[in-house]
Amino acid sequence: MLYSTRALKPPTAWRSSNQRTRQVSSKTCATRRHIFHDRNLMIACSYCRQQNAEGTRVCRYCGRNLAPEPQPTRQAEYVPPTPFWTGEQPRHAAPVAQPYGATPQPQVAGYGCPHCGSTYHPQVIKKISSDGWIVFALLLFFCPPLFWIGLLMKEEYRKCTSCGAQFG
């Protein structure tokens, strides 16, 4: 068994109340000084929240930079510029869902949908014309090997890509 050179202190119950308060107050002062001292010399890492010395640039625990966190800047809402081919102010309408496929290309000038005023090219749809169906039916009865010629007779229909209106 090892013996200490320090004298054994009597238990707290044997000490006077004045000695106990002095001992407690000296510990709290030392602790407060230590905490205050640590606050001035230590920086918390923003990633791992570990304490690092104030002069360091890299966290010793995770290796991340200890640069001060940038203050968030408020950016203005982006407003797209008005198209150069239109001389009017932009209309603020609800966007219309576009069908899947190729994105419609804006036309330079001269076109506008009569229903929604869109300046995009219309979608061109080719369908078998009513004349084609008549030729198909006649050739099916009179000349079956050539009935398919009626299916080649098509008409073009134009459909607005924004609102879906059919015209022309």
LINJO-V226775 format. One record per residue. RES is the residue in three letters. SS is DSSP state (A for helix, B for strand, O for the rest). Layout:
res=RES ss=SS
res=RES ss=SS
//
This chain:
res=MET ss=O
res=LEU ss=O
res=TYR ss=O
res=SER ss=O
res=THR ss=O
res=ARG ss=O
res=ALA ss=O
res=LEU ss=O
res=LYS ss=O
res=PRO ss=O
res=PRO ss=O
res=THR ss=A
res=ALA ss=A
res=TRP ss=A
res=ARG ss=O
res=SER ss=O
res=SER ss=A
res=ASN ss=A
res=GLN ss=A
res=ARG ss=A
res=THR ss=A
res=ARG ss=A
res=GLN ss=A
res=VAL ss=A
res=SER ss=A
res=SER ss=A
res=LYS ss=A
res=THR ss=A
res=CYS ss=A
res=ALA ss=A
res=THR ss=A
res=ARG ss=A
res=ARG ss=A
res=HIS ss=A
res=ILE ss=A
res=PHE ss=A
res=HIS ss=A
res=ASP ss=A
res=ARG ss=A
res=ASN ss=A
res=LEU ss=A
res=MET ss=B
res=ILE ss=B
res=ALA ss=B
res=CYS ss=O
res=SER ss=O
res=TYR ss=O
res=CYS ss=O
res=ARG ss=O
res=GLN ss=O
res=GLN ss=B
res=ASN ss=B
res=ALA ss=B
res=GLU ss=O
res=GLY ss=O
res=THR ss=O
res=ARG ss=O
res=VAL ss=B
res=CYS ss=O
res=ARG ss=O
res=TYR ss=O
res=CYS ss=O
res=GLY ss=O
res=ARG ss=O
res=ASN ss=B
res=LEU ss=O
res=ALA ss=O
res=PRO ss=O
res=GLU ss=O
res=PRO ss=O
res=GLN ss=O
res=PRO ss=O
res=THR ss=O
res=ARG ss=O
res=GLN ss=O
res=ALA ss=O
res=GLU ss=O
res=TYR ss=O
res=VAL ss=O
res=PRO ss=O
res=PRO ss=O
res=THR ss=O
res=PRO ss=O
res=PHE ss=O
res=TRP ss=O
res=THR ss=O
res=GLY ss=O
res=GLU ss=O
res=GLN ss=O
res=PRO ss=O
res=ARG ss=O
res=HIS ss=O
res=ALA ss=O
res=ALA ss=O
res=PRO ss=O
res=VAL ss=O
res=ALA ss=O
res=GLN ss=O
res=PRO ss=O
res=TYR ss=O
res=GLY ss=O
res=ALA ss=O
res=THR ss=O
res=PRO ss=O
res=GLN ss=O
res=PRO ss=B
res=GLN ss=O
res=VAL ss=O
res=ALA ss=O
res=GLY ss=O
res=TYR ss=O
res=GLY ss=O
res=CYS ss=O
res=PRO ss=O
res=HIS ss=O
res=CYS ss=O
res=GLY ss=O
res=SER ss=O
res=THR ss=O
res=TYR ss=B
res=HIS ss=O
res=PRO ss=O
res=GLN ss=B
res=VAL ss=B
res=ILE ss=B
res=LYS ss=B
res=LYS ss=B
res=ILE ss=B
res=SER ss=O
res=SER ss=A
res=ASP ss=A
res=GLY ss=A
res=TRP ss=A
res=ILE ss=A
res=VAL ss=A
res=PHE ss=A
res=ALA ss=A
res=LEU ss=A
res=LEU ss=A
res=LEU ss=A
res=PHE ss=A
res=PHE ss=A
res=CYS ss=O
res=PRO ss=A
res=PRO ss=A
res=LEU ss=A
res=PHE ss=A
res=TRP ss=A
res=ILE ss=A
res=GLY ss=A
res=LEU ss=A
res=LEU ss=A
res=MET ss=O
res=LYS ss=B
res=GLU ss=B
res=GLU ss=B
res=TYR ss=B
res=ARG ss=B
res=LYS ss=B
res=CYS ss=O
res=THR ss=O
res=SER ss=O
res=CYS ss=O
res=GLY ss=O
res=ALA ss=O
res=GLN ss=B
res=PHE ss=B
res=GLY ss=O
//
